Amino acid sequence: MDLSTLESTIKALESSLDSLGVWLTFWTALVVIGLVVEYAEDLKELIIKRPFNWKLFRTMVGGFLITAGVAGELAIQFKEFRVETDLRSATHRVEGLLNKEAGDARKVAGEAISDAGKANERARKIEAQNLATSKTLEVEKGTRLELEKSLAPRELFVIENGKENFGPLKTFAGINVILEYVPDIEAIRAALRIFANIDSAHWHVIDIASNPQAYQTFFDGVLVEYFLPKDDPVTLERSTKDEADFARSTEAADALVGVLKSHHWIARSMFGGKGNPPPDTIKVIVGFKPSPYFDSVRDREFREMLEQQRNNMQQQNPNQ
């Protein structure tokens, strides 16, 4: 049952109660009138006749008391009806005020809910904006880190976090090294980093010098050349030694390239020509530091192609 139905029911009951009150007053008034009519002749006889009739007097007193009681009850009913009417009016006014306050409260609550919905919508928009900003910042951070990495000088410490970086090179202790670099401050610094590591691995640097022509190689970075035997006819003993020198030189070059790549240097190895470098020797050429961040797509694809070709050649012939 909803509120409007309850209010209609209460009004109907109040109307019925008012009607019953009116009828009760009417019938009570009839009783009072009937008592007055009944005792009127007896009162007249009591006043006029002598000797004084005490028995009739007592009867009259009882009748007067009953009449007075019923009349008083009628007066109280009138007063009660008026008080009840005033009380009901006051109750209706209170109900009206409460309904008004409830309506105002519902209005305020509705506005609060609306404001909360708008606030939630704003919060969702701000959250989405923050998420987009966060993603943008992450992209910018990645770009900045890539740029910093591209511009930072090449590093290769002898010992890093308690670990020897030259460890894989110690297997080839005693091999000779020709170390060259382009006339560039960063390239010289990188060459010194390489020198410190191969010296710690007991490689013999037999020559270290600037090579202004080194920048004309295929690409920037570090190029490690290994010994390649001559094609001239030689004795079986000489050929066997050349093959051993070729294998040792190739493996040492690959080991050095592996160490450099593990520290994110761009490096590669290849043969240095017929008999150059000499047996049991590798040649390390330190070029300009590549800056992959500024590379074009074509340059990156070309570098990846060269690396893939190098890997394919190694798979087909591990000794080259």
Backbone bond lengths (Angstrom), bond angles and torsions (degrees), N, CA, C in turn:
res aa  C-N    CA-C-N  psi(-1)  N-CA   C-N-CA  omega(-1)  CA-C   N-CA-C  phi
1 M - - - 1.464 - - 1.534 108.61 -
2 D 1.343 116.93 127.49 1.453 119.62 -177.13 1.523 110.60 -86.14
3 L 1.347 116.58 176.21 1.455 122.20 -174.31 1.524 112.19 -65.41
4 S 1.306 118.72 -41.76 1.470 121.01 -178.46 1.530 111.26 -63.02
5 T 1.337 117.44 -38.33 1.475 121.43 178.31 1.521 110.76 -65.26
6 L 1.354 115.90 -42.31 1.467 119.37 178.15 1.531 110.95 -63.08
7 E 1.319 117.21 -41.90 1.471 120.17 178.67 1.521 110.91 -62.07
8 S 1.327 118.48 -41.52 1.478 121.91 178.13 1.520 110.35 -62.95
9 T 1.327 117.72 -42.18 1.462 122.00 179.57 1.523 111.06 -63.44
10 I 1.358 116.21 -42.87 1.470 120.27 179.85 1.527 110.19 -63.53
11 K 1.317 118.96 -42.74 1.468 122.25 178.50 1.526 111.12 -61.27
12 A 1.340 116.68 -41.40 1.477 120.17 179.17 1.521 110.85 -64.12
13 L 1.364 116.34 -42.12 1.472 119.86 179.16 1.523 110.96 -66.28
14 E 1.327 117.46 -39.82 1.465 120.42 178.33 1.529 110.55 -63.95
15 S 1.320 117.00 -41.56 1.476 120.64 177.89 1.522 111.22 -62.17
16 S 1.351 115.36 -41.47 1.469 119.72 178.11 1.523 110.99 -65.22
17 L 1.364 115.63 -40.20 1.466 119.54 179.22 1.524 110.68 -64.85
18 D 1.330 118.51 -39.52 1.463 121.47 177.59 1.528 110.66 -62.01
19 S 1.320 116.34 -41.96 1.468 120.63 179.42 1.525 111.02 -62.86
20 L 1.328 116.74 -43.73 1.479 120.19 178.91 1.524 110.83 -63.81
21 G 1.352 116.68 -36.40 1.469 119.44 178.53 1.516 111.30 -64.26
22 V 1.313 115.82 -41.40 1.481 119.29 178.51 1.520 110.79 -62.29
23 W 1.360 116.49 -45.93 1.474 119.63 179.48 1.531 111.42 -64.24
24 L 1.320 118.52 -37.93 1.472 120.17 178.62 1.523 110.54 -63.53
25 T 1.323 116.28 -40.64 1.475 119.74 177.87 1.535 110.61 -64.18
26 F 1.323 115.45 -41.79 1.468 119.50 -179.96 1.520 111.33 -60.34
27 W 1.320 117.04 -49.03 1.472 120.00 -177.54 1.525 111.13 -68.75
28 T 1.311 118.26 -33.91 1.468 119.85 177.09 1.529 109.98 -66.33
29 A 1.337 116.76 -39.03 1.474 120.92 178.05 1.528 110.29 -63.15
30 L 1.339 117.76 -38.55 1.469 120.54 176.78 1.520 111.15 -61.27
31 V 1.356 116.87 -39.77 1.477 120.25 178.99 1.516 110.04 -62.45
32 V 1.336 117.48 -43.50 1.469 121.04 -179.72 1.529 110.19 -62.85
33 I 1.316 116.05 -45.45 1.470 119.99 179.64 1.525 110.12 -62.34
34 G 1.366 115.58 -42.21 1.472 119.19 -179.77 1.520 111.67 -62.38
35 L 1.342 118.09 -39.21 1.472 121.44 179.07 1.526 110.80 -66.02
36 V 1.340 115.16 -40.46 1.481 118.52 179.19 1.529 109.75 -63.08
37 V 1.322 116.80 -45.14 1.459 121.19 -179.39 1.540 110.30 -62.98
38 E 1.351 114.09 -40.49 1.475 118.63 -175.98 1.521 111.23 -65.76
39 Y 1.310 118.09 -39.52 1.475 120.35 -174.27 1.535 112.78 -98.36
40 A 1.309 118.48 4.64 1.470 119.43 -178.22 1.534 111.62 -67.56
41 E 1.338 120.33 -46.84 1.466 124.34 -179.99 1.516 110.82 -65.03
42 D 1.346 116.20 -41.30 1.471 119.20 179.71 1.526 110.14 -63.78
43 L 1.339 117.12 -37.48 1.467 119.41 179.40 1.529 110.49 -66.54
44 K 1.352 116.01 -39.63 1.456 119.72 179.04 1.521 110.81 -64.49
45 E 1.337 117.37 -43.66 1.474 122.37 179.24 1.519 110.15 -62.97
46 L 1.376 117.21 -39.17 1.468 120.69 -178.06 1.526 110.53 -65.67
47 I 1.316 116.53 -32.88 1.464 119.87 -177.06 1.541 110.96 -79.47
48 I 1.376 118.44 -38.35 1.459 121.84 -170.53 1.524 111.50 -88.55
49 K 1.322 119.25 -45.45 1.455 122.84 -171.40 1.517 111.17 -74.23
50 R 1.437 112.00 144.96 1.457 121.05 173.67 1.514 109.11 -132.03
51 P 1.268 124.80 145.00 1.487 123.60 3.43 1.539 111.52 -69.00
52 F 1.347 113.19 164.22 1.475 120.60 -176.87 1.520 109.86 -64.82
53 N 1.338 115.56 128.73 1.479 120.97 -176.52 1.527 108.25 -92.87
54 W 1.340 114.41 100.42 1.490 119.07 -177.37 1.535 111.49 -70.26
55 K 1.271 115.50 -33.10 1.474 117.46 179.36 1.526 110.69 -65.07
56 L 1.321 114.59 -43.01 1.451 118.81 177.56 1.519 110.78 -65.47
57 F 1.350 115.58 -34.90 1.469 120.82 178.50 1.532 111.10 -59.62
58 R 1.370 112.48 -46.40 1.486 116.33 -179.64 1.532 110.82 -63.17
59 T 1.344 114.94 -38.08 1.459 118.87 178.25 1.522 110.58 -64.53
60 M 1.318 115.44 -40.16 1.454 119.81 -179.68 1.533 111.43 -67.19
61 V 1.335 115.34 -40.13 1.484 118.61 178.54 1.517 110.67 -59.16
62 G 1.334 114.98 -45.07 1.469 118.68 177.76 1.518 111.39 -60.80
63 G 1.340 116.25 -41.70 1.458 119.91 179.86 1.518 111.85 -65.01
64 F 1.382 114.51 -41.60 1.470 118.19 177.87 1.530 112.00 -60.46
65 L 1.373 114.66 -42.32 1.467 118.83 -179.50 1.535 111.31 -62.85
66 I 1.323 114.96 -42.31 1.466 118.46 178.91 1.517 110.57 -64.08
67 T 1.356 114.30 -44.41 1.479 118.35 -179.82 1.512 110.53 -62.92
68 A 1.346 116.46 -43.21 1.470 120.39 179.42 1.529 110.79 -62.81
69 G 1.352 116.34 -41.65 1.469 119.61 179.43 1.511 111.88 -62.78
70 V 1.332 115.83 -45.72 1.457 119.42 -179.56 1.529 110.29 -66.18
71 A 1.360 116.59 -38.69 1.470 120.13 178.15 1.529 110.32 -64.88
72 G 1.374 114.88 -41.64 1.478 117.88 176.63 1.522 111.77 -62.74
73 E 1.319 116.12 -40.62 1.469 119.56 178.02 1.523 110.45 -61.57
74 L 1.379 115.06 -38.40 1.457 118.72 178.62 1.532 110.73 -64.81
75 A 1.344 116.75 -40.65 1.468 120.35 179.26 1.541 110.77 -64.85
76 I 1.339 114.22 -42.51 1.479 118.31 179.56 1.531 110.46 -64.16
77 Q 1.334 116.19 -37.98 1.465 119.50 178.66 1.538 110.79 -62.65
78 F 1.379 114.58 -41.15 1.465 117.95 176.02 1.525 111.20 -59.26
79 K 1.352 114.34 -46.90 1.477 118.96 -178.51 1.540 110.52 -65.76
80 E 1.356 114.67 -41.56 1.467 118.87 -179.73 1.547 110.01 -62.74
81 F 1.330 114.98 -41.10 1.464 119.17 179.63 1.537 110.67 -62.30
82 R 1.370 115.63 -41.16 1.459 118.77 179.39 1.529 111.23 -67.21
83 V 1.372 114.84 -43.30 1.474 118.28 179.44 1.531 110.35 -63.77
84 E 1.338 115.46 -42.32 1.466 119.01 179.78 1.523 110.78 -62.59
85 T 1.360 116.00 -39.21 1.467 119.54 177.84 1.526 111.06 -63.98
86 D 1.360 115.33 -44.37 1.476 119.36 178.32 1.531 111.25 -63.47
87 L 1.351 114.65 -41.89 1.469 118.78 179.38 1.526 111.58 -62.59
88 R 1.352 114.50 -41.91 1.462 118.81 -179.95 1.532 110.68 -65.38
89 S 1.352 115.47 -38.14 1.465 118.94 178.36 1.529 110.49 -65.00
90 A 1.352 114.54 -43.51 1.464 118.19 178.98 1.530 111.09 -63.20
91 T 1.354 114.72 -39.92 1.472 118.99 178.91 1.517 111.00 -61.92
92 H 1.352 115.14 -41.85 1.472 119.01 178.89 1.531 110.99 -64.04
93 R 1.371 114.21 -38.36 1.468 115.89 178.23 1.532 111.05 -65.25
94 V 1.360 114.97 -41.52 1.476 118.76 177.28 1.527 110.55 -61.54
95 E 1.349 114.61 -43.72 1.471 118.20 178.54 1.531 111.00 -60.52
96 G 1.373 114.49 -40.23 1.460 117.84 178.75 1.528 111.26 -62.21
97 L 1.368 114.21 -44.08 1.471 117.84 179.08 1.531 111.19 -63.24
98 L 1.358 114.12 -42.96 1.469 117.63 179.73 1.524 110.99 -64.32
99 N 1.356 115.24 -41.38 1.466 117.72 178.10 1.531 111.13 -62.90
100 K 1.366 114.97 -38.70 1.459 118.37 177.78 1.534 111.00 -64.18
101 E 1.364 114.24 -45.61 1.458 117.73 178.59 1.531 111.19 -62.78
102 A 1.355 115.53 -39.89 1.465 118.96 178.33 1.524 110.43 -63.66
103 G 1.356 114.93 -40.91 1.471 118.40 177.44 1.517 111.48 -63.07
104 D 1.360 114.37 -42.67 1.472 117.76 177.35 1.517 110.72 -62.89
105 A 1.364 114.74 -41.04 1.466 118.70 179.80 1.528 110.90 -63.67
106 R 1.360 115.69 -41.56 1.463 119.06 177.57 1.528 110.66 -62.96
107 K 1.348 115.15 -38.64 1.457 118.70 179.15 1.526 110.72 -64.53
108 V 1.359 114.33 -44.89 1.468 118.82 178.69 1.521 110.43 -63.45
109 A 1.350 115.09 -42.76 1.467 118.99 179.12 1.523 110.85 -62.37
110 G 1.357 115.13 -41.25 1.469 118.62 177.67 1.519 111.73 -61.59
111 E 1.362 114.24 -43.17 1.463 117.87 177.94 1.528 110.89 -64.13
112 A 1.367 115.19 -39.02 1.468 118.99 178.83 1.524 110.94 -64.27
113 I 1.348 115.62 -42.19 1.468 119.28 178.18 1.526 110.37 -63.24
114 S 1.362 114.20 -41.48 1.461 117.90 178.25 1.523 111.08 -63.27
115 D 1.355 115.22 -43.98 1.464 119.31 178.31 1.521 110.54 -63.00
116 A 1.357 115.64 -40.34 1.463 119.33 179.07 1.525 110.83 -63.50
117 G 1.349 115.57 -40.46 1.467 119.18 177.76 1.524 111.05 -62.82
118 K 1.353 114.64 -42.41 1.474 118.31 178.45 1.525 110.36 -65.08
119 A 1.359 114.98 -40.03 1.467 118.55 179.03 1.517 110.91 -63.91
120 N 1.355 115.62 -41.78 1.472 119.19 178.16 1.530 110.90 -63.23
121 E 1.336 115.18 -39.15 1.465 118.69 178.76 1.528 110.43 -64.94
122 R 1.340 115.00 -42.98 1.471 118.12 176.82 1.523 110.81 -62.56
123 A 1.345 115.49 -40.57 1.468 119.35 179.30 1.523 111.07 -62.93
124 R 1.362 116.04 -40.65 1.465 119.34 178.13 1.536 111.06 -64.08
125 K 1.344 115.19 -40.80 1.459 118.27 178.75 1.525 111.09 -65.38
126 I 1.349 115.58 -42.43 1.462 119.40 178.73 1.524 110.51 -64.14
127 E 1.351 116.06 -40.15 1.464 119.80 178.24 1.526 110.81 -62.53
128 A 1.347 115.19 -42.72 1.469 118.73 178.36 1.523 110.59 -64.26
129 Q 1.343 115.96 -40.85 1.467 119.62 177.87 1.520 110.80 -63.80
130 N 1.359 115.93 -41.81 1.464 119.87 178.56 1.518 111.10 -63.32
131 L 1.352 115.30 -40.21 1.465 119.02 179.17 1.526 110.41 -63.96
132 A 1.349 115.77 -44.20 1.462 119.08 178.42 1.529 110.70 -63.75
133 T 1.345 115.43 -40.96 1.465 119.39 178.19 1.520 110.91 -63.95
134 S 1.355 115.59 -40.89 1.464 119.87 178.94 1.524 111.06 -61.74
135 K 1.353 115.82 -42.75 1.465 118.89 178.66 1.529 110.66 -64.43
136 T 1.346 115.13 -41.00 1.467 118.74 178.51 1.522 110.57 -62.28
137 L 1.353 115.47 -42.40 1.464 119.32 179.13 1.518 111.50 -64.98
138 E 1.354 116.44 -37.09 1.460 119.49 178.03 1.524 110.60 -63.72
139 V 1.359 115.19 -42.50 1.468 119.08 178.23 1.525 110.06 -63.41
140 E 1.352 115.06 -45.07 1.465 119.01 179.59 1.517 111.22 -64.07
141 K 1.346 116.30 -37.79 1.459 119.96 177.88 1.525 110.69 -63.45
142 G 1.352 115.71 -44.24 1.461 119.76 178.06 1.518 111.17 -61.54
143 T 1.333 115.13 -42.10 1.474 119.30 178.74 1.524 110.66 -63.75
144 R 1.344 115.42 -42.94 1.468 119.16 -179.69 1.520 111.01 -64.38
145 L 1.350 116.60 -43.50 1.466 119.79 178.98 1.528 110.84 -63.40
146 E 1.337 115.82 -39.89 1.461 119.13 178.25 1.530 110.56 -64.45
147 L 1.341 116.24 -39.95 1.462 120.40 178.52 1.527 110.54 -66.06
148 E 1.352 116.27 -44.99 1.461 119.87 179.02 1.527 110.98 -61.17
149 K 1.335 115.03 -42.31 1.462 119.44 178.98 1.523 110.61 -64.18
150 S 1.337 116.53 -37.44 1.457 120.44 -178.77 1.522 111.51 -69.39
151 L 1.353 116.45 -33.22 1.459 120.51 -176.83 1.525 113.33 -91.74
152 A 1.331 116.82 -19.16 1.468 119.82 -177.33 1.526 110.89 -67.83
153 P 1.326 118.28 145.99 1.465 121.03 178.75 1.530 110.72 -67.68
154 R 1.310 116.35 154.04 1.461 121.54 178.72 1.532 109.88 -70.05
155 E 1.339 115.11 135.46 1.458 120.69 -179.03 1.521 109.71 -123.63
156 L 1.329 116.04 141.05 1.464 121.48 174.77 1.526 107.31 -156.46
157 F 1.343 114.28 88.20 1.455 118.83 -178.90 1.529 110.23 -74.76
158 V 1.324 115.32 151.84 1.465 119.86 178.75 1.525 109.95 -64.50
159 I 1.326 115.74 -46.83 1.465 121.83 177.90 1.522 107.83 -125.92
160 E 1.301 115.83 129.21 1.464 121.49 -177.44 1.517 109.05 -136.43
161 N 1.358 115.32 122.83 1.468 121.23 -177.12 1.534 111.59 54.48
162 G 1.330 115.10 39.99 1.447 120.70 177.74 1.516 115.14 75.23
163 K 1.323 117.76 7.55 1.462 121.97 -177.50 1.520 109.78 -117.75
164 E 1.351 115.83 137.59 1.455 121.07 178.08 1.524 109.89 -77.96
165 N 1.321 116.11 119.61 1.461 119.29 178.39 1.525 112.16 -71.99
166 F 1.348 116.95 -22.63 1.462 120.35 -177.50 1.526 112.19 -89.81
167 G 1.323 117.35 7.27 1.465 120.93 -177.03 1.522 114.34 -50.57
168 P 1.358 120.14 -48.70 1.470 120.35 -179.41 1.528 113.84 -64.61
169 L 1.352 117.60 -14.26 1.466 120.55 -177.55 1.529 112.44 -88.53
170 K 1.333 116.66 -15.95 1.466 119.67 -175.28 1.523 112.14 -64.94
171 T 1.344 117.40 -21.40 1.469 121.00 178.40 1.531 111.13 -63.09
172 F 1.328 116.27 -27.05 1.464 120.67 -175.54 1.535 111.57 -107.52
173 A 1.324 115.39 30.24 1.474 120.07 178.88 1.527 109.88 -55.16
174 G 1.326 116.95 138.96 1.452 122.60 178.49 1.512 114.12 96.69
175 I 1.338 118.77 -12.02 1.459 119.87 179.98 1.526 109.51 -70.97
176 N 1.310 116.47 146.99 1.460 121.64 -178.09 1.537 110.77 -86.63
177 V 1.315 115.49 148.70 1.466 121.04 -177.66 1.524 109.45 -134.35
178 I 1.317 116.01 132.25 1.472 123.22 168.59 1.529 106.16 -105.34
179 L 1.306 117.40 117.73 1.464 122.08 -174.31 1.522 109.62 -111.00
180 E 1.328 115.73 119.86 1.460 121.19 179.04 1.539 109.48 -125.46
181 Y 1.333 115.20 157.78 1.463 119.32 -179.11 1.522 108.71 -152.91
182 V 1.306 115.58 153.84 1.459 119.89 175.61 1.524 108.47 -75.60
183 P 1.326 118.44 152.84 1.477 121.30 -179.68 1.533 111.36 -72.70
184 D 1.330 114.99 75.12 1.471 121.82 -178.75 1.521 107.44 -141.92
185 I 1.344 117.43 137.55 1.463 121.28 -174.93 1.520 111.27 -57.47
186 E 1.335 117.06 -46.84 1.471 119.39 -177.70 1.521 110.28 -66.94
187 A 1.358 117.96 -37.95 1.469 121.03 179.11 1.523 110.84 -66.07
188 I 1.337 117.37 -39.24 1.461 120.85 177.17 1.531 109.82 -62.55
189 R 1.319 115.10 -43.92 1.479 120.07 178.85 1.522 110.56 -61.64
190 A 1.329 117.28 -42.76 1.458 120.97 178.78 1.530 111.01 -65.09
191 A 1.354 117.05 -38.57 1.466 120.64 178.33 1.519 110.53 -62.72
192 L 1.335 116.84 -39.09 1.466 120.55 178.08 1.530 111.09 -66.07
193 R 1.351 117.59 -35.22 1.465 120.80 176.32 1.532 109.81 -63.02
194 I 1.335 115.71 -43.70 1.471 119.43 178.29 1.525 110.36 -64.48
195 F 1.333 116.52 -43.73 1.462 120.68 -179.66 1.522 110.67 -57.94
196 A 1.353 117.81 -44.76 1.460 120.98 -177.85 1.529 111.28 -60.93
197 N 1.327 117.26 -38.11 1.464 120.43 -178.07 1.523 112.47 -75.45
198 I 1.350 116.83 -45.95 1.475 117.55 -178.37 1.519 110.40 -70.05
199 D 1.333 117.82 -30.41 1.468 120.23 175.59 1.519 110.34 -66.24
200 S 1.361 116.77 -38.77 1.464 119.88 177.56 1.520 111.56 -66.34
201 A 1.352 116.65 -26.89 1.465 120.90 177.31 1.530 111.50 -87.59
202 H 1.350 116.21 6.84 1.469 122.82 177.29 1.527 112.39 66.18
203 W 1.347 115.64 35.96 1.463 119.51 167.46 1.532 107.44 -85.69
204 H 1.304 116.60 147.10 1.466 121.05 -176.63 1.524 110.61 -97.70
205 V 1.314 115.76 111.48 1.461 120.04 176.49 1.528 106.79 -84.75
206 I 1.331 116.42 106.46 1.464 120.73 -176.83 1.516 112.22 -90.22
207 D 1.309 117.01 -14.88 1.457 119.15 177.95 1.522 108.86 -159.79
208 I 1.327 117.37 135.65 1.464 122.52 176.10 1.521 107.16 -138.01
209 A 1.306 116.87 122.57 1.464 119.89 -174.27 1.524 110.72 -158.71
210 S 1.348 114.13 161.07 1.450 121.07 175.82 1.525 109.25 -78.68
211 N 1.324 116.18 143.02 1.459 121.73 179.15 1.527 108.50 -132.30
212 P 1.327 117.39 95.22 1.473 120.47 -177.58 1.526 113.21 -61.35
213 Q 1.335 118.42 -18.87 1.458 121.73 -177.62 1.536 111.95 -88.35
214 A 1.329 116.54 -6.01 1.469 119.30 -174.20 1.520 112.45 -63.40
215 Y 1.344 117.82 -26.74 1.476 119.92 -177.69 1.520 112.56 -69.02
216 Q 1.344 117.33 -8.26 1.463 120.35 -178.61 1.526 112.14 -86.12
217 T 1.329 117.53 2.76 1.465 120.01 178.16 1.523 110.22 -70.96
218 F 1.373 116.61 -179.13 1.464 121.94 -171.96 1.524 112.77 -56.09
219 F 1.301 115.68 -44.61 1.460 117.61 -175.58 1.524 108.54 -157.25
220 D 1.334 116.71 165.12 1.464 120.88 178.15 1.518 109.88 -68.77
221 G 1.321 115.94 166.15 1.447 121.30 -179.52 1.522 109.81 118.86
222 V 1.326 115.68 -151.40 1.459 121.30 -179.70 1.524 108.84 -115.65
223 L 1.312 116.21 130.00 1.465 122.65 176.87 1.527 108.33 -113.95
224 V 1.328 116.78 123.95 1.462 122.02 178.78 1.532 107.73 -111.14
225 E 1.314 116.66 114.84 1.460 121.76 -179.61 1.533 109.62 -98.55
226 Y 1.338 116.33 139.47 1.455 120.86 179.19 1.533 110.30 -117.36
227 F 1.310 114.94 164.23 1.467 122.94 -176.13 1.529 110.95 -67.74
228 L 1.338 116.13 136.66 1.458 122.43 174.47 1.533 108.32 -126.35
229 P 1.346 119.57 121.17 1.470 122.12 -177.04 1.525 111.32 -59.97
230 K 1.375 115.37 152.66 1.451 120.96 177.83 1.523 110.57 -73.73
231 D 1.342 115.16 160.55 1.464 120.22 178.82 1.519 112.58 -87.79
232 D 1.375 118.61 -6.95 1.463 120.93 -177.34 1.516 110.45 -61.60
233 P 1.334 118.70 145.91 1.475 120.48 177.59 1.522 110.55 -61.49
234 V 1.328 116.85 131.41 1.466 122.50 -179.58 1.517 108.38 -135.04
235 T 1.322 115.14 167.38 1.462 119.69 177.29 1.504 110.18 -69.72
236 L 1.361 114.45 163.37 1.461 119.50 -179.98 1.514 110.76 -61.70
237 E 1.330 116.72 -39.70 1.463 120.52 179.90 1.522 110.42 -63.41
238 R 1.342 116.67 -43.01 1.458 120.89 178.96 1.521 111.31 -65.60
239 S 1.301 117.31 -40.77 1.460 121.67 179.79 1.517 111.17 -63.06
240 T 1.317 115.35 -40.72 1.466 119.19 179.29 1.519 110.35 -63.74
241 K 1.336 116.76 -41.51 1.473 120.05 179.02 1.529 110.63 -65.54
242 D 1.341 115.78 -40.85 1.462 118.48 178.47 1.524 111.48 -60.45
243 E 1.327 115.76 -41.73 1.463 119.44 179.72 1.517 110.97 -63.88
244 A 1.330 116.64 -38.91 1.467 120.30 178.60 1.526 110.03 -66.15
245 D 1.358 116.68 -43.81 1.461 119.91 177.72 1.532 111.11 -63.28
246 F 1.330 115.27 -39.08 1.464 120.59 179.22 1.529 110.62 -61.80
247 A 1.331 115.52 -45.49 1.466 120.19 -179.48 1.521 110.94 -64.09
248 R 1.320 117.14 -46.09 1.474 120.93 -178.78 1.530 110.64 -64.39
249 S 1.334 116.47 -44.34 1.460 120.23 179.97 1.527 111.40 -62.73
250 T 1.337 115.96 -43.16 1.475 120.40 -179.99 1.526 111.10 -63.67
251 E 1.322 116.82 -46.43 1.465 121.08 -178.42 1.528 111.16 -65.00
252 A 1.338 117.15 -39.21 1.462 119.89 178.28 1.528 110.56 -65.44
253 A 1.342 116.14 -42.45 1.466 119.77 178.37 1.522 110.88 -61.17
254 D 1.339 116.75 -44.47 1.471 120.05 179.71 1.527 111.21 -65.02
255 A 1.335 117.07 -36.11 1.468 120.46 179.03 1.525 110.45 -64.27
256 L 1.333 116.64 -44.12 1.465 119.59 179.25 1.526 110.89 -65.15
257 V 1.334 116.95 -43.28 1.466 120.40 177.23 1.533 110.19 -60.11
258 G 1.335 116.88 -39.72 1.469 120.00 178.78 1.514 112.31 -62.87
259 V 1.343 117.08 -41.21 1.467 120.37 178.18 1.531 110.10 -63.90
260 L 1.335 116.85 -43.92 1.464 119.99 -179.38 1.531 111.41 -64.20
261 K 1.322 116.49 -43.79 1.477 119.49 -179.61 1.522 111.73 -65.49
262 S 1.321 116.47 -33.02 1.473 119.21 179.26 1.524 111.39 -65.14
263 H 1.339 116.92 -17.23 1.463 121.55 176.09 1.529 110.88 -109.85
264 H 1.332 114.44 23.48 1.471 122.39 171.61 1.526 113.02 67.26
265 W 1.358 115.87 27.37 1.451 119.43 170.87 1.526 107.72 -85.60
266 I 1.310 115.60 149.94 1.463 120.02 172.58 1.526 107.42 -92.13
267 A 1.320 116.12 116.25 1.468 120.91 -174.88 1.517 109.08 -148.60
268 R 1.319 115.82 156.56 1.459 121.21 176.02 1.527 108.32 -152.99
269 S 1.302 116.08 165.11 1.465 121.18 178.08 1.532 108.95 -126.76
270 M 1.324 115.53 152.61 1.458 121.59 176.97 1.536 108.13 -163.76
271 F 1.329 116.10 163.80 1.461 119.51 178.35 1.522 109.25 -69.83
272 G 1.355 115.04 150.71 1.453 119.57 -174.33 1.505 114.75 -98.99
273 G 1.312 117.83 11.46 1.464 119.30 -177.19 1.515 110.27 106.01
274 K 1.311 116.71 170.89 1.459 121.58 -175.99 1.519 110.16 -64.23
275 G 1.309 117.41 108.40 1.452 122.49 176.50 1.510 115.27 73.73
276 N 1.304 118.94 9.76 1.466 121.51 -179.32 1.522 108.54 -130.47
277 P 1.330 122.77 112.88 1.465 125.04 4.45 1.539 113.46 -73.14
278 P 1.326 117.71 169.51 1.466 120.37 -178.30 1.521 112.10 -69.76
279 P 1.327 117.24 172.29 1.473 120.81 179.71 1.534 111.84 -55.69
280 D 1.350 114.85 150.07 1.469 123.42 178.80 1.527 111.48 55.58
281 T 1.304 114.48 34.13 1.469 119.63 -177.36 1.536 109.33 -143.87
282 I 1.324 114.46 144.28 1.470 119.87 171.03 1.516 108.10 -124.60
283 K 1.310 115.28 157.18 1.464 121.32 179.66 1.525 108.68 -119.93
284 V 1.313 115.47 123.19 1.468 121.41 -178.78 1.520 108.37 -108.30
285 I 1.337 116.42 120.68 1.468 122.24 179.78 1.536 107.54 -114.13
286 V 1.313 115.59 116.24 1.469 121.07 -179.42 1.525 108.54 -97.23
287 G 1.323 116.39 111.38 1.461 121.45 178.58 1.515 111.62 -94.92
288 F 1.318 115.09 -169.60 1.461 119.90 177.62 1.529 110.21 -62.57
289 K 1.326 115.57 151.58 1.465 119.82 177.32 1.528 109.29 -71.93
290 P 1.318 118.21 122.17 1.473 120.07 177.22 1.532 110.47 -64.83
291 S 1.301 117.11 151.41 1.464 122.88 176.41 1.526 108.45 -123.30
292 P 1.323 117.10 82.02 1.474 120.60 -175.81 1.524 113.82 -55.61
293 Y 1.345 116.53 -27.70 1.459 119.32 -178.50 1.530 111.45 -60.80
294 F 1.346 115.71 -33.40 1.451 120.36 -177.12 1.528 112.54 -95.64
295 D 1.326 116.80 -0.19 1.463 119.69 179.96 1.525 110.75 -68.29
296 S 1.291 115.52 144.99 1.462 120.07 173.02 1.521 108.75 -78.02
297 V 1.307 116.25 166.47 1.464 120.61 178.18 1.532 109.79 -61.02
298 R 1.305 115.26 -37.50 1.482 119.51 -179.43 1.525 110.50 -64.00
299 D 1.350 117.15 -43.19 1.464 120.01 179.31 1.525 111.27 -62.61
300 R 1.314 116.54 -41.95 1.474 120.06 179.88 1.529 110.63 -65.22
301 E 1.307 116.30 -42.14 1.467 119.37 178.82 1.525 110.88 -64.56
302 F 1.336 116.52 -37.84 1.462 120.16 179.43 1.527 110.30 -65.79
303 R 1.335 116.94 -42.54 1.466 120.13 178.79 1.529 111.04 -64.43
304 E 1.327 116.59 -41.67 1.465 120.16 178.06 1.526 110.91 -63.68
305 M 1.329 116.97 -37.17 1.468 120.74 178.71 1.521 110.43 -64.39
306 L 1.339 117.62 -44.41 1.461 121.11 178.46 1.521 111.32 -61.83
307 E 1.330 115.68 -41.65 1.475 119.63 179.08 1.516 110.98 -65.04
308 Q 1.326 116.84 -39.47 1.464 120.56 178.70 1.529 110.61 -65.72
309 Q 1.321 117.07 -41.75 1.461 120.38 177.48 1.523 110.83 -62.31
310 R 1.327 115.43 -40.79 1.469 119.70 177.95 1.528 110.97 -61.68
311 N 1.323 117.34 -44.03 1.465 120.97 179.52 1.526 111.03 -64.72
312 N 1.349 116.96 -39.54 1.469 120.12 179.07 1.526 111.21 -64.16
313 M 1.337 116.66 -40.21 1.461 120.43 179.23 1.521 111.26 -65.04
314 Q 1.326 116.37 -38.75 1.460 120.11 178.71 1.522 111.30 -66.69
315 Q 1.320 116.03 -37.18 1.478 119.27 179.36 1.517 111.02 -68.53
316 Q 1.362 116.18 -37.18 1.471 119.86 -179.40 1.531 111.07 -74.79
317 N 1.320 118.20 -36.21 1.461 121.55 -179.25 1.524 108.10 -143.13
318 P 1.317 118.82 94.45 1.461 122.11 -175.62 1.513 113.34 -59.41
319 N 1.327 119.70 -18.94 1.459 121.41 -177.71 1.516 113.43 -89.11
320 Q 1.330 116.96 5.12 1.469 119.44 179.08 1.502 110.46 -121.59
